[in-house]
Structures are given as C-alpha cells and as structure tokens.
Amino acid sequence: MKVIDVLKKATEKAKSNGYKPPFDLVYETGRVIDGKTYYAIIFDKEFCKAIWGDEKKFMPYLYTHPQLGEESVLWEWHIKQMSVSNNPIGYLSENIDRDSWDKILK
C-alpha cells in the first residue's frame, strides 16, 4: 500500500473516531501539505488515540522480547512499537485495524 493510501485510510478511521486534525490534511506524493510531513500526524497522541483507543491491557514487547511486556494503554503501546520500527508507515498499515494483543499476535 502506498504512503498516501495508508495516510488516507488512517485519517479516515481517526476522524470517524472523533479526531480533529490540527491542520488541513492534503496529500501529495507521501507528504502532508501545509509544511508538515506525515510523521507529524502518525506520531500525534490524539491521532493514535483515535486509531487504537485508550483501553489499558497487558501488551508484549514484540520488537525487543515477545515473551515479556507491560500493562499499557493501547495507543501508547502502538506508538512505541511504531517508533522502534524500521518502517513506521508500514507498521501503521499492518496494524491500523488491530486494537488488542490477541489480534496483534495472529
């Protein structure tokens, strides 16, 4: 999936869950116009809350040690995983519809 497609799908989901972007979202060649890159959106706390929710669960450390984990709020856990991923937009694309540990491990 192209970066623009991932951003559109993610922002549509976030908006449907009540996210109000702090600036106009206009997409062009993988960048968000208005002086912002897509990183300004995908790492935004309110955006991530709208994508994954703020339910608290025990979540694994998938990238560092999958047998261990911590009790974490879903959006916080996903933003941590996305930040250590080699491809944050790819992580978002693969996990946009996942909201709990059991769905993540399948």
DSSP file (Angstrom, degrees, kcal/mol; ACC not computed):
  #  RESIDUE AA STRUCTURE BP1 BP2  ACC     N-H-->O    O-->H-N    N-H-->O    O-->H-N    TCO  KAPPA ALPHA  PHI   PSI    X-CA   Y-CA   Z-CA
    1    1 A M              0   0    0      0, 0.0    92,-0.1     0, 0.0     2,-0.0   0.000 360.0 360.0 360.0 137.0    0.0    0.0    0.0
    2    2 A K     >  -     0   0    0      1,-0.1     4,-2.4     4,-0.0     5,-0.2  -0.327 360.0-112.5 -72.0 155.9    1.3    3.5   -0.9
    3    3 A V  H  > S+     0   0    0      1,-0.2     4,-2.7     2,-0.2     5,-0.2   0.905 118.3  52.4 -54.6 -45.1    2.1    6.0    1.8
    4    4 A I  H  > S+     0   0    0      1,-0.2     4,-2.6     2,-0.2    -1,-0.2   0.903 109.0  49.8 -61.1 -41.4   -0.8    8.2    0.6
    5    5 A D  H  > S+     0   0    0      2,-0.2     4,-2.5     1,-0.2    -1,-0.2   0.899 111.2  48.8 -64.8 -40.8   -3.2    5.3    0.8
    6    6 A V  H  X S+     0   0    0     -4,-2.4     4,-2.8     2,-0.2     5,-0.2   0.931 112.5  48.7 -63.6 -45.3   -2.1    4.4    4.3
    7    7 A L  H  X S+     0   0    0     -4,-2.7     4,-2.8     2,-0.2     5,-0.3   0.914 112.1  48.2 -62.4 -43.3   -2.5    8.0    5.5
    8    8 A K  H  X S+     0   0    0     -4,-2.6     4,-2.3    -5,-0.2    -1,-0.2   0.935 114.0  46.0 -63.5 -45.4   -5.9    8.4    3.9
    9    9 A K  H  X S+     0   0    0     -4,-2.5     4,-2.2     2,-0.2    -2,-0.2   0.927 115.7  46.8 -62.6 -44.7   -7.2    5.1    5.5
   10   10 A A  H  X S+     0   0    0     -4,-2.8     4,-2.7     1,-0.2    -2,-0.2   0.914 113.6  46.5 -65.4 -43.8   -5.7    6.0    8.9
   11   11 A T  H  X S+     0   0    0     -4,-2.8     4,-2.9    -5,-0.2     5,-0.2   0.862 110.5  53.6 -70.5 -33.2   -7.0    9.6    8.9
   12   12 A E  H  X S+     0   0    0     -4,-2.3     4,-2.2    -5,-0.3    -1,-0.2   0.932 112.2  44.7 -63.0 -44.1  -10.5    8.4    7.8
   13   13 A K  H  X S+     0   0    0     -4,-2.2     4,-1.0     2,-0.2    -2,-0.2   0.934 114.7  48.6 -63.9 -45.5  -10.5    5.9   10.7
   14   14 A A  H ><>S+     0   0    0     -4,-2.7     5,-2.7     1,-0.2     3,-0.7   0.924 111.9  48.5 -62.0 -45.0   -9.2    8.5   13.2
   15   15 A K  H ><5S+     0   0    0     -4,-2.9     3,-1.8     1,-0.2    -1,-0.2   0.890 107.2  55.4 -62.9 -38.7  -11.8   11.1   12.0
   16   16 A S  H 3<5S+     0   0    0     -4,-2.2    -1,-0.2     1,-0.3    -2,-0.2   0.742 107.3  51.9 -66.8 -19.9  -14.6    8.6   12.3
   17   17 A N  T <<5S-     0   0    0     -4,-1.0    -1,-0.3    -3,-0.7    -2,-0.2   0.200 133.6 -88.5 -99.4  14.3  -13.5    8.1   15.9
   18   18 A G  T < 5S+     0   0    0     -3,-1.8    -3,-0.2     1,-0.3     2,-0.2   0.482  72.6 153.5  99.9   3.5  -13.6   11.8   16.7
   19   19 A Y      < -     0   0    0     -5,-2.7    -1,-0.3    -6,-0.2    28,-0.1  -0.474  25.7-163.5 -69.1 133.1  -10.1   13.0   15.7
   20   20 A K        -     0   0    0     -2,-0.2    26,-0.1     2,-0.0    27,-0.0  -0.937  19.4-133.2-117.6 105.7   -9.9   16.6   14.7
   21   21 A P        -     0   0    0      0, 0.0     4,-0.1     0, 0.0    20,-0.0  -0.244   7.1-134.6 -59.6 143.8   -6.6   17.3   12.8
   22   22 A P  S    S+     0   0    0      0, 0.0     2,-0.3     0, 0.0    -2,-0.0   0.567  88.7  20.5 -76.4  -7.8   -4.8   20.5   13.9
   23   23 A F  S    S-     0   0    0     13,-0.0     2,-0.1     0, 0.0    11,-0.0  -0.965 101.5 -74.8-151.6 164.7   -4.2   21.5   10.2
   24   24 A D        -     0   0    0     -2,-0.3     2,-0.9     1,-0.1     0, 0.0  -0.402  42.4-136.8 -65.2 136.1   -5.8   20.7    6.8
   25   25 A L        +     0   0    0     -2,-0.1     2,-0.5     7,-0.1    -1,-0.1  -0.836  35.2 160.6 -99.9 103.3   -4.8   17.3    5.5
   26   26 A V        -     0   0    0     -2,-0.9     7,-2.8     7,-0.4     2,-0.4  -0.993  26.1-147.2-123.5 124.7   -4.0   17.5    1.9
   27   27 A Y  E     +A   32   0A   0     -2,-0.5     2,-0.3     5,-0.2     5,-0.2  -0.731  25.6 159.2-102.2 140.2   -1.9   14.6    0.5
   28   28 A E  E >  S-A   31   0A   0      3,-1.9     3,-2.1    -2,-0.4    -2,-0.1  -0.844  70.1 -25.4-158.5 119.9    0.6   14.7   -2.3
   29   29 A T  T 3  S-     0   0    0     -2,-0.3     3,-0.1     1,-0.3    -2,-0.0   0.826 122.1 -49.4  44.5  46.7    3.4   12.3   -3.0
   30   30 A G  T 3  S+     0   0    0      1,-0.2     8,-0.5     7,-0.0     2,-0.3   0.428 118.0  99.9  82.9  -2.2    3.7   10.9    0.5
   31   31 A R  E <  S-A   28   0A   0     -3,-2.1    -3,-1.9     6,-0.1     2,-0.6  -0.840  71.1-126.7-113.1 154.0    3.9   14.3    2.3
   32   32 A V  E  >  -AB  27  36A   0      4,-0.9     4,-0.9    -2,-0.3    -5,-0.2  -0.897  32.2-129.7 -98.4 122.2    1.2   16.2    4.0
   33   33 A I  T  4 S+     0   0    0     -7,-2.8    -7,-0.4    -2,-0.6     3,-0.0  -0.180  82.4  69.9 -68.5 165.3    0.9   19.7    2.6
   34   34 A D  T  4 S-     0   0    0      1,-0.1    -1,-0.2    -9,-0.1     3,-0.1   0.681 127.5 -65.9  92.2  28.1    0.9   22.7    4.9
   35   35 A G  T  4 S+     0   0    0      1,-0.2     2,-0.4    -3,-0.1    -2,-0.2   0.555 107.6 112.9  79.2   7.9    4.5   22.3    5.9
   36   36 A K  B  <  -B   32   0A   0     -4,-0.9    -4,-0.9     3,-0.0    -1,-0.2  -0.883  55.4-143.1-115.5 144.4    4.1   19.0    7.7
   37   37 A T    >   -     0   0    0     -2,-0.4     3,-1.3    -6,-0.2     4,-0.5  -0.539  37.9-101.4 -91.3 170.1    5.3   15.6    6.9
   38   38 A Y  T >> S+     0   0    0     -8,-0.5     4,-2.6     1,-0.3     3,-0.9   0.736 118.5  71.3 -66.4 -19.0    3.2   12.5    7.6
   39   39 A Y  H 3> S+     0   0    0      1,-0.2     4,-1.6     2,-0.2    -1,-0.3   0.836  88.3  63.3 -62.9 -30.7    5.3   11.9   10.7
   40   40 A A  H <4 S+     0   0    0     -3,-1.3    -1,-0.2     1,-0.2    -2,-0.2   0.803 112.8  35.5 -62.5 -27.6    3.6   14.9   12.3
   41   41 A I  H X4 S+     0   0    0     -3,-0.9     3,-2.0    -4,-0.5    -2,-0.2   0.916 114.0  51.1 -89.9 -52.6    0.3   13.0   12.0
   42   42 A I  H 3< S+     0   0    0     -4,-2.6    -3,-0.2     1,-0.3    -2,-0.2   0.713 114.9  44.0 -67.8 -18.8    1.2    9.4   12.7
   43   43 A F  T 3< S+     0   0    0     -4,-1.6     2,-0.3    -5,-0.2    -1,-0.3   0.274  84.9 120.1-104.0  10.8    3.1   10.2   15.9
   44   44 A D    <>  -     0   0    0     -3,-2.0     4,-2.5     1,-0.1     5,-0.2  -0.611  63.1-138.6 -76.1 131.0    0.4   12.6   17.2
   45   45 A K  H  > S+     0   0    0     -2,-0.3     4,-2.3     1,-0.2     5,-0.2   0.903 101.9  46.5 -57.6 -46.8   -1.0   11.5   20.5
   46   46 A E  H  > S+     0   0    0      1,-0.2     4,-1.9     2,-0.2    -1,-0.2   0.866 111.6  52.2 -67.7 -35.8   -4.6   12.4   19.7
   47   47 A F  H  > S+     0   0    0      2,-0.2     4,-1.7    -6,-0.2    -2,-0.2   0.937 111.1  46.8 -63.1 -47.5   -4.3   10.7   16.3
   48   48 A C  H  X>S+     0   0    0     -4,-2.5     4,-2.9     1,-0.2     5,-0.5   0.866 109.3  54.4 -65.0 -37.2   -3.0    7.5   17.8
   49   49 A K  H  X5S+     0   0    0     -4,-2.3     4,-2.1    -5,-0.2    -1,-0.2   0.911 109.2  48.6 -60.6 -41.3   -5.8    7.5   20.5
   50   50 A A  H  <5S+     0   0    0     -4,-1.9    -2,-0.2     2,-0.2    -1,-0.2   0.822 115.4  44.7 -70.0 -30.4   -8.4    7.8   17.7
   51   51 A I  H  <5S+     0   0    0     -4,-1.7    -2,-0.2    -5,-0.1    -1,-0.2   0.955 133.0  12.9 -76.0 -52.3   -6.8    4.9   15.8
   52   52 A W  H  <5S-     0   0    0     -4,-2.9     3,-0.3     1,-0.2    -3,-0.2   0.591  98.1-130.8-108.5 -13.0   -6.2    2.4   18.6
   53   53 A G     << -     0   0    0     -4,-2.1    22,-1.5    -5,-0.5    -1,-0.2  -0.118  21.6 -92.4  85.6 173.1   -8.1    3.7   21.6
   54   54 A D        +     0   0    0     20,-0.2    -1,-0.2    21,-0.1     2,-0.1   0.009  67.9 138.3-120.4  28.6   -7.0    4.2   25.2
   55   55 A E        -     0   0    0     -3,-0.3    19,-2.6    44,-0.1     2,-0.5  -0.487  52.0-126.5 -68.7 143.9   -8.0    0.9   26.7
   56   56 A K  E     +C   73   0B   0     17,-0.2     2,-0.3    -2,-0.1    17,-0.3  -0.837  42.7 151.7 -98.1 127.9   -5.4   -0.5   29.2
   57   57 A K  E     -C   72   0B   0     15,-2.8    15,-3.6    -2,-0.5     2,-0.6  -0.933  52.8 -92.2-145.1 164.9   -4.1   -4.0   28.5
   58   58 A F  E     -C   71   0B   0     -2,-0.3    13,-0.3    13,-0.3    43,-0.2  -0.767  50.6-173.4 -80.0 121.8   -1.1   -6.2   29.1
   59   59 A M  E     -C   70   0B   0     11,-3.1    11,-2.4    -2,-0.6     2,-0.1  -0.940  17.3-124.4-123.4 141.4    0.9   -5.8   25.8
   60   60 A P  E     -C   69   0B   0      0, 0.0     2,-1.2     0, 0.0     9,-0.3  -0.350  21.2-116.1 -80.0 161.0    4.1   -7.7   24.8
   61   61 A Y  E  >  +C   65   0B   0      7,-2.8     4,-1.8     4,-0.8     7,-0.2  -0.754  40.2 177.1 -90.5  85.7    7.4   -6.2   23.7
   62   62 A L  T  4 S+     0   0    0     -2,-1.2    -1,-0.2     1,-0.2     5,-0.1   0.868  73.6  39.0 -64.0 -38.5    7.2   -7.5   20.2
   63   63 A Y  T  4 S+     0   0    0     -3,-0.2    -1,-0.2     2,-0.2    -2,-0.1   0.740 128.7  27.3 -88.0 -22.2   10.4   -6.0   18.9
   64   64 A T  T  4 S-     0   0    0      1,-0.1    -2,-0.2     4,-0.1    -1,-0.1   0.823 138.6 -10.9-107.7 -42.1   12.6   -6.5   21.9
   65   65 A H  E ><  -C   61   0B   0     -4,-1.8     3,-1.9     3,-0.2    -4,-0.8  -0.593  55.0-164.9-162.5  92.1   11.4   -9.5   23.8
   66   66 A P  E 3  S+     0   0B   0      0, 0.0    -4,-0.1     0, 0.0    -3,-0.1   0.673  87.6  59.3 -60.9 -19.8    8.0  -11.0   22.8
   67   67 A Q  E 3  S+     0   0B   0     -6,-0.1     2,-0.2    -7,-0.1    -5,-0.1   0.667 104.3  58.5 -82.8 -14.3    7.6  -13.1   26.0
   68   68 A L  E <   +     0   0B   0     -3,-1.9    -7,-2.8    -7,-0.2     2,-0.3  -0.665  63.0 142.6-108.0 165.9    7.7  -10.0   28.2
   69   69 A G  E     -C   60   0B   0     -9,-0.3     2,-0.3    -2,-0.2   -11,-0.1  -0.933  32.6-118.0-173.2-162.9    5.6   -7.0   28.3
   70   70 A E  E     -C   59   0B   0    -11,-2.4   -11,-3.1    -2,-0.3     2,-0.6  -0.982  34.4 -95.1-153.7 156.7    3.8   -4.4   30.3
   71   71 A E  E     +C   58   0B   0     -2,-0.3     2,-0.3   -13,-0.3   -13,-0.3  -0.704  62.0 161.4 -76.0 125.2    0.4   -3.1   31.1
   72   72 A S  E     -C   57   0B   0    -15,-3.6   -15,-2.8    -2,-0.6     2,-0.3  -0.973  47.7-101.5-147.1 154.2    0.0   -0.3   28.7
   73   73 A V  E  >  -C   56   0B   0     -2,-0.3     4,-2.5   -17,-0.3     3,-0.3  -0.640  42.0-121.9 -74.7 136.7   -2.7    1.9   27.1
   74   74 A L  H  > S+     0   0    0    -19,-2.6     4,-2.6    -2,-0.3     5,-0.2   0.880 108.9  47.1 -53.3 -48.6   -3.2    0.6   23.5
   75   75 A W  H  > S+     0   0    0    -22,-1.5     4,-2.3     1,-0.2    -1,-0.3   0.888 113.1  50.2 -64.6 -36.0   -2.3    3.8   21.7
   76   76 A E  H  > S+     0   0    0     -3,-0.3     4,-1.9     2,-0.2    -1,-0.2   0.911 111.2  48.8 -66.1 -41.7    0.8    4.3   23.8
   77   77 A W  H  X S+     0   0    0     -4,-2.5     4,-2.3     1,-0.2    -2,-0.2   0.936 112.8  47.3 -63.5 -45.9    2.0    0.7   23.1
   78   78 A H  H  X S+     0   0    0     -4,-2.6     4,-2.8    -5,-0.2    -2,-0.2   0.893 110.0  52.1 -63.9 -39.8    1.4    1.1   19.4
   79   79 A I  H  X S+     0   0    0     -4,-2.3     4,-1.9    -5,-0.2    -1,-0.2   0.871 110.1  49.8 -67.1 -34.2    3.2    4.4   19.2
   80   80 A K  H  X S+     0   0    0     -4,-1.9     4,-1.4     2,-0.2    -2,-0.2   0.934 112.9  46.1 -65.1 -45.8    6.2    2.8   21.0
   81   81 A Q  H  X S+     0   0    0     -4,-2.3     4,-0.7     1,-0.2     3,-0.2   0.896 113.1  50.0 -64.3 -39.6    6.2   -0.1   18.6
   82   82 A M  H  < S+     0   0    0     -4,-2.8     3,-0.5     1,-0.2    -1,-0.2   0.873 107.4  54.9 -65.7 -37.1    5.9    2.2   15.6
   83   83 A S  H  < S+     0   0    0     -4,-1.9    -1,-0.2     1,-0.2    -2,-0.2   0.783 111.6  42.7 -71.0 -26.4    8.7    4.4   16.8
   84   84 A V  H  < S+     0   0    0     -4,-1.4    -1,-0.2    -3,-0.2    -2,-0.2   0.488  93.3 106.1 -95.9  -3.1   11.2    1.5   17.0
   85   85 A S  S  < S-     0   0    0     -4,-0.7    -3,-0.0    -3,-0.5     5,-0.0  -0.446  73.2-134.5 -72.3 147.2   10.0    0.0   13.7
   86   86 A N  S    S+     0   0    0      1,-0.3    -1,-0.1    -2,-0.1    -4,-0.1   0.695 104.4  33.7 -70.9 -18.5   12.3    0.4   10.7
   87   87 A N     >  -     0   0    0      1,-0.1     4,-2.5    -5,-0.0     3,-0.4  -0.718  67.6-179.9-139.7  83.8    9.2    1.4    8.7
   88   88 A P  H  > S+     0   0    0      0, 0.0     4,-2.5     0, 0.0     5,-0.2   0.862  86.1  49.8 -57.3 -39.1    6.7    3.4   10.8
   89   89 A I  H  > S+     0   0    0      2,-0.2     4,-2.2     1,-0.2     5,-0.1   0.859 110.9  50.7 -69.8 -32.7    4.2    3.8    7.9
   90   90 A G  H  > S+     0   0    0     -3,-0.4     4,-2.3     2,-0.2    -1,-0.2   0.896 109.3  51.0 -66.8 -41.1    4.4    0.1    7.2
   91   91 A Y  H  X S+     0   0    0     -4,-2.5     4,-1.8     2,-0.2    -2,-0.2   0.937 110.8  48.7 -60.0 -46.9    3.8   -0.6   10.9
   92   92 A L  H  X S+     0   0    0     -4,-2.5     4,-1.1     1,-0.2    -2,-0.2   0.920 110.7  51.1 -59.6 -44.6    0.7    1.7   10.8
   93   93 A S  H  < S+     0   0    0     -4,-2.2     3,-0.3     1,-0.2     4,-0.2   0.902 114.0  43.4 -59.6 -43.4   -0.5   -0.1    7.6
   94   94 A E  H  < S+     0   0    0     -4,-2.3    -1,-0.2     1,-0.2    -2,-0.2   0.740 124.5  34.2 -74.7 -23.9   -0.2   -3.5    9.1
   95   95 A N  H >< S+     0   0    0     -4,-1.8     3,-1.3    -5,-0.2    -2,-0.2   0.296  79.4 107.5-118.5   8.6   -1.7   -2.6   12.5
   96   96 A I  T 3< S+     0   0    0     -4,-1.1    -1,-0.1    -3,-0.3    -3,-0.1   0.830  90.8  37.5 -60.7 -32.8   -4.3    0.0   11.7
   97   97 A D  T 3  S+     0   0    0     -4,-0.2     2,-0.5    -3,-0.1    -1,-0.3   0.355  97.2  97.5-100.9   6.1   -7.2   -2.4   12.4
   98   98 A R    <   +     0   0    0     -3,-1.3     3,-0.1     1,-0.1    -3,-0.0  -0.817  35.2 159.9 -98.4 131.7   -5.6   -4.1   15.3
   99   99 A D        +     0   0    0     -2,-0.5     2,-0.3     1,-0.2    -1,-0.1   0.484  55.4  44.3-129.3  -6.2   -6.5   -3.0   18.8
  100  100 A S  S >> S-     0   0    0      1,-0.1     4,-1.8   -26,-0.0     3,-0.7  -0.957  80.4-107.2-141.9 163.3   -5.7   -5.8   21.2
  101  101 A W  H 3> S+     0   0    0     -2,-0.3     4,-2.0     1,-0.3     5,-0.1   0.843 114.3  55.3 -54.9 -43.2   -2.9   -8.2   21.9
  102  102 A D  H 34 S+     0   0    0      1,-0.2     4,-0.3     2,-0.2    -1,-0.3   0.854 110.1  46.2 -65.2 -33.9   -4.7  -11.3   20.6
  103  103 A K  H X4 S+     0   0    0     -3,-0.7     3,-0.7     1,-0.2    -1,-0.2   0.836 110.2  55.1 -74.1 -32.1   -5.3   -9.6   17.2
  104  104 A I  H 3< S+     0   0    0     -4,-1.8    -2,-0.2     1,-0.2    -1,-0.2   0.876 105.5  50.7 -68.8 -38.5   -1.6   -8.5   17.1
  105  105 A L  T 3<        0   0    0     -4,-2.0    -1,-0.2     1,-0.2    -2,-0.2   0.504 360.0 360.0 -82.4  -2.3   -0.2  -11.9   17.6
  106  106 A K    <         0   0    0     -3,-0.7    -1,-0.2    -4,-0.3    -2,-0.1   0.442 360.0 360.0 -90.8 360.0   -2.3  -13.5   14.8
